[in-house]
């Protein structure tokens, strides 16, 4: 039973990460979001894209991104964005 619960949690997280990748690909389909670690530093996402992404994240994941968390390190990679989402979901 515990293994089944762990598997369900893992699948849910994977599905959410896939949804995040889809949202990013809508903003800039030319980027490999699974490997890119410098989305902001390399100007692959601009400020308007970030604002759009924040709105999408808030709607999709039912979280609120505080302005104090809108910093480059939280948006430089899909993994960083995912880590932010998880942190916001915990609060």
HELIX and SHEET records of a PDB file:
HELIX    1   1 UNK A    2  UNK A   27  1                                  26    
HELIX    2   2 UNK A   47  UNK A   61  1                                  15    
HELIX    3   3 UNK A   67  UNK A   69  5                                   3    
HELIX    4   4 UNK A   72  UNK A   74  5                                   3    
HELIX    5   5 UNK A   78  UNK A   90  1                                  13    
END                                                                             
